[in-house]
């Protein structure tokens, strides 16, 4: 598994957090929102995550741990998710009418 340089992850996480603050201060500004979403997408690609919140959390974990600890943590998270499966909603199926 290839991992990005910690300096690049830190730079992109700072960019994401700065645009997050700007977006929260001006939620109707389309330019700010678009740039915030772009920063989130960049973090997602960089860390291999599907949503920006997950990518930001992964970036913070990656930056505060060693490479070995981060990889071990990722393996544990993946095995837990595989063991428990995706979350299910308590919505009755249409077939159960």
HELIX and SHEET records of a PDB file:
HELIX    1   1 UNK A    6  UNK A   25  1                                  20    
HELIX    2   2 UNK A   30  UNK A   47  1                                  18    
HELIX    3   3 UNK A   52  UNK A   64  1                                  13    
HELIX    4   4 UNK A   67  UNK A   84  1                                  18    
HELIX    5   5 UNK A   94  UNK A   96  5                                   3    
END                                                                             
